[in-house]
């Protein structure tokens, strides 16, 4: 425990980190697991912080943990201090040796299987001194991780419209219609979007941005908001198998087409008339991050790396 020039005890970063974790999880066991600390050590760190500050931060009961009014205010300041220290370390690392060290990349599930071979190949060739760590999560979880400093960079569909997040567009890609081989639209290359109004559409579960994008495309085509979606899936691979089984049709990004439909003779692809519905894929970083020049350079390299794919790289 550090002591100020006036003899007052100073809180340590470990104490602030422990308290911030409890404030987030409101559970000692979950908080301890989140920061890799034993539960007794976590409890001791929080108690020591309360002693140093001279205020009660938590209301402890046998069943749950609550923040006291003072704890709610201190939790905000503690998170600010920890973020500032993290930024300081990040700044020092970026100045000391760019394109080295750990890079925690978050990727959405409807991008990861189809873009990661290109991403990993690029890092192996261009950035061999970077320790790339990949985390596949849905958009909401990725944005939470970026804001909390758990992730450094995201690869996902945009626009996000989130304050404090800077988007670095990479490419646009068309959607295609995946249908059973005997479907009337199978194999067509001039499908009007209006055909989506009456189709039995299969979608991903709630929480996937691809589901929201597909629904937006359908609404733009005039499909009523109340049109039934009776079957959903947790991933694109399952969705494709449902289409192959004759349960309906779905919208698939062009980058997913080859991997998901290979050697499946029960499936056929239909292409929309121009302009085809599409999505934009981008990198996203915290606004003002010390590594922004690195991330902009990586974005530029990725735009070149994806050119062999069925996409339209952005300028």
C-alpha positions in Angstrom: 0.0 0.0 0.0 1.5 3.3 -1.1 1.4 6.3 1.3 1.1 9.9 0.2 3.2 12.8 1.4 0.4 13.6 3.9 0.5 10.1 5.3 -2.7 9.0 3.6 -2.8 5.5 2.2 -3.0 5.3 -1.6 -5.1 2.7 -3.4 -3.1 0.4 -5.7 -4.0 -0.6 -9.3 -4.6 -4.2 -8.1 -7.2 -2.9 -5.6 -8.9 -0.8 -8.2 -8.9 -3.7 -10.7 -10.5 -6.0 -8.1 -13.1 -3.4 -7.2 -13.9 -2.7 -10.9 -14.4 -6.4 -11.5 -16.8 -6.7 -8.6 -18.7 -3.6 -9.7 -19.1 -5.1 -13.2 -20.1 -8.7 -12.1 -21.7 -8.0 -8.7 -20.5 -11.4 -7.7 -17.1 -12.2 -6.0 -16.6 -15.6 -7.7 -17.3 -14.3 -11.2 -15.2 -11.2 -10.6 -12.3 -13.3 -9.4 -12.5 -15.6 -12.4 -12.7 -12.6 -14.8 -9.3 -11.1 -13.6 -7.5 -14.3 -12.7 -7.4 -13.7 -9.0 -8.4 -16.0 -6.1 -11.7 -15.1 -4.4 -10.0 -14.5 -1.0 -7.4 -12.2 -2.6 -10.1 -10.3 -4.4 -12.2 -9.8 -1.3 -9.0 -8.7 0.6 -8.2 -6.2 -2.1 -11.6 -4.6 -2.1 -11.6 -4.4 1.7 -8.1 -2.8 1.6 -9.5 -0.2 -1.0 -12.4 0.6 1.3 -9.9 1.1 4.2 -7.7 3.3 2.1 -10.6 5.5 0.9 -12.4 5.5 4.1 -15.8 4.7 2.5 -17.9 1.6 2.2 -18.0 0.6 -1.5 -20.1 -2.6 -1.3 -23.2 -3.8 0.5 -22.6 -7.5 1.2 -25.4 -10.0 1.9 -25.4 -13.8 2.0 -27.1 -13.9 -1.4 -25.7 -11.0 -3.5 -23.4 -8.0 -3.7 -24.6 -4.5 -4.3 -22.8 -1.2 -4.8 -23.3 1.4 -2.2 -24.0 5.0 -3.4 -20.4 5.8 -2.8 -19.4 2.6 -4.6 -21.4 3.5 -7.7 -19.5 6.8 -8.0 -16.1 5.3 -7.2 -16.6 2.5 -9.7 -16.8 5.0 -12.6 -13.6 6.7 -11.4 -11.8 3.4 -10.9 -12.6 2.3 -14.5 -11.4 5.7 -15.7 -8.1 5.2 -13.9 -7.6 1.7 -15.2 -8.4 2.8 -18.8 -5.9 5.6 -18.5 -3.2 3.3 -17.3 -4.0 0.8 -20.1 -3.7 3.7 -22.6 -0.4 4.7 -21.2 1.0 1.2 -21.5 -0.5 0.9 -25.0 1.1 4.2 -26.0 4.5 3.2 -24.8 4.3 -0.1 -26.6 3.2 1.5 -29.9 6.1 4.0 -29.7 8.7 1.4 -28.7 8.0 -1.1 -31.4 5.1 -0.9 -33.9 3.7 -4.1 -35.3 4.9 -6.2 -32.4 3.3 -7.6 -29.3 -0.2 -8.8 -28.7 -3.1 -7.9 -31.0 -6.5 -9.1 -29.7 -8.8 -9.3 -32.7 -12.5 -9.8 -32.4 -14.4 -11.2 -35.3 -18.1 -11.9 -35.9 -19.2 -15.5 -36.7 -20.5 -14.7 -40.2 -17.0 -13.4 -41.1 -14.5 -15.5 -39.2 -14.6 -18.8 -41.2 -14.4 -17.0 -44.6 -12.0 -14.1 -43.9 -9.6 -15.6 -41.3 -7.5 -17.6 -43.8 -6.8 -14.3 -45.6 -6.2 -12.4 -42.3 -3.9 -15.1 -40.8 -1.9 -15.4 -44.1 -1.4 -11.6 -44.1 -0.2 -11.5 -40.6 2.1 -14.4 -41.1 3.7 -12.7 -44.1 3.7 -9.0 -43.2 3.5 -8.9 -39.4 5.3 -12.0 -38.1 6.3 -10.3 -34.8 2.7 -9.7 -33.8 1.0 -12.1 -31.4 -2.4 -12.3 -33.0 -5.1 -13.6 -30.7 -8.6 -14.1 -32.3 -11.9 -14.0 -30.5 -15.1 -15.0 -32.3 -18.1 -13.3 -30.7 -21.3 -11.6 -31.7 -21.3 -7.8 -32.4 -22.6 -6.6 -29.0 -20.0 -8.7 -27.1 -17.2 -7.5 -29.4 -18.2 -3.8 -28.9 -18.3 -4.3 -25.1 -14.8 -5.9 -25.3 -13.5 -3.1 -27.3 -14.8 -0.4 -25.0 -13.5 -2.3 -21.9 -10.0 -2.8 -23.4 -10.4 -6.6 -23.6 -10.1 -6.3 -27.4 -7.9 -4.1 -29.6 -9.4 -4.3 -33.0 -12.7 -5.7 -34.5 -13.5 -7.3 -37.9 -17.2 -7.0 -38.4 -20.1 -5.6 -40.5 -20.8 -1.8 -40.4 -22.1 0.8 -40.0 -22.1 0.6 -36.2 -23.0 4.1 -35.2 -21.3 3.7 -31.9 -19.7 6.8 -30.2 -16.0 6.3 -29.5 -15.5 3.7 -32.3 -13.7 4.5 -35.5 -14.5 2.3 -38.6 -12.0 1.5 -41.2 -13.9 0.1 -44.2 -12.4 -2.9 -46.0 -14.8 -4.1 -48.7 -18.4 -4.5 -49.8 -19.8 -7.9 -50.7 -23.1 -9.0 -52.4 -25.7 -11.3 -50.9 -26.9 -14.2 -52.9 -30.1 -16.3 -52.6 -29.4 -19.8 -51.5 -32.3 -22.2 -52.4 -33.1 -25.9 -52.9 -32.1 -27.0 -56.4 -35.7 -27.4 -57.5 -36.7 -23.9 -56.4 -38.1 -21.6 -59.1 -35.5 -19.0 -58.4 -32.5 -21.4 -58.4 -29.8 -20.5 -60.8 -31.3 -17.2 -61.9 -29.0 -14.2 -62.3 -31.6 -11.4 -62.4 -33.7 -11.9 -59.3 -35.7 -8.7 -58.4 -35.5 -7.9 -54.7 -39.3 -7.9 -54.7 -39.2 -11.7 -54.9 -38.2 -11.6 -51.2 -41.7 -10.5 -50.2 -43.3 -14.0 -50.4 -40.4 -16.4 -49.8 -40.1 -18.8 -46.9 -37.0 -17.1 -45.4 -34.7 -18.8 -43.0 -32.6 -16.6 -40.7 -29.9 -16.7 -38.0 -30.9 -16.4 -34.4 -31.4 -13.1 -32.6 -28.1 -11.3 -31.9 -26.5 -12.0 -35.2 -26.0 -8.8 -37.3 -26.5 -10.8 -40.5 -30.1 -11.5 -39.3 -30.7 -7.8 -39.0 -29.1 -7.1 -42.3 -31.3 -9.7 -44.0 -34.4 -8.3 -42.4 -33.5 -4.8 -43.5 -33.1 -6.0 -47.1 -36.5 -7.7 -46.9 -38.1 -4.6 -45.6 -36.6 -2.5 -48.4 -38.0 -5.0 -50.8 -41.5 -4.5 -49.4 -41.7 -7.6 -47.2 -44.1 -6.9 -44.3 -42.6 -6.6 -40.8 -44.9 -9.4 -39.6 -44.0 -11.9 -42.2 -43.4 -15.3 -40.6 -39.9 -16.5 -39.9 -40.6 -19.9 -38.4 -37.2 -21.5 -38.4 -33.8 -20.0 -37.3 -30.3 -21.3 -36.7 -27.3 -20.5 -34.5 -24.8 -20.6 -37.4 -24.6 -20.3 -41.2 -23.6 -24.0 -41.6 -26.9 -25.1 -40.0 -28.8 -22.6 -42.0 -27.4 -24.0 -45.2 -28.4 -27.5 -44.2 -31.9 -26.4 -43.5 -32.1 -24.9 -47.0 -30.8 -28.2 -48.4 -33.5 -30.0 -46.6 -36.2 -28.0 -48.3 -37.3 -25.8 -45.4 -36.9 -22.5 -47.2 -34.3 -20.1 -48.7 -31.8 -17.8 -47.1 -29.5 -14.9 -47.9 -25.8 -15.7 -47.9 -22.7 -13.4 -48.2 -20.7 -14.2 -51.3 -17.5 -14.9 -49.2 -19.4 -17.7 -47.5 -20.8 -19.4 -50.6 -17.9 -21.6 -51.6 -17.2 -23.0 -48.1 -20.8 -23.5 -47.1 -22.2 -25.0 -50.3 -19.2 -27.1 -51.6 -20.2 -30.6 -52.9 -23.9 -30.2 -51.8 -25.9 -31.1 -54.9 -29.2 -30.2 -53.1 -28.4 -26.5 -53.2 -28.5 -23.9 -55.9 -27.6 -20.2 -56.0 -29.6 -17.3 -57.3 -28.1 -13.8 -58.0 -30.0 -10.6 -57.6 -30.4 -8.0 -60.3 -28.1 -4.9 -60.0 -27.7 -3.2 -57.6 -27.6 -6.4 -55.5 -28.1 -6.2 -51.8 -24.8 -6.1 -50.0 -23.0 -5.6 -46.7 -19.8 -3.7 -45.8 -17.1 -5.3 -43.7 -14.6 -3.1 -41.8 -12.1 -3.0 -39.0 -13.2 -1.0 -35.9 -10.9 0.5 -33.3 -11.3 2.8 -30.3 -11.2 6.5 -31.4 -7.9 8.0 -30.4 -6.1 4.7 -29.7 -2.4 5.0 -29.6 -2.1 2.2 -32.2 -4.3 3.9 -34.8 -1.5 4.3 -37.3 -0.8 0.6 -37.0 -4.4 -0.3 -37.5 -4.8 2.0 -40.5 -1.8 0.3 -42.1 -3.3 -3.2 -41.4 -6.6 -2.1 -42.9 -4.8 -0.9 -46.1 -2.9 -4.2 -46.3 -6.2 -6.2 -45.8 -7.9 -4.3 -48.7 -5.2 -5.5 -51.0 -5.2 -9.0 -49.5 -9.0 -9.6 -50.2 -8.8 -8.7 -53.9 -8.8 -12.4 -55.0 -12.1 -12.8 -53.1 -15.6 -12.1 -54.5 -15.7 -8.7 -52.9 -15.4 -5.0 -53.8 -12.5 -3.4 -51.8 -13.2 0.1 -50.6 -11.0 3.0 -51.6 
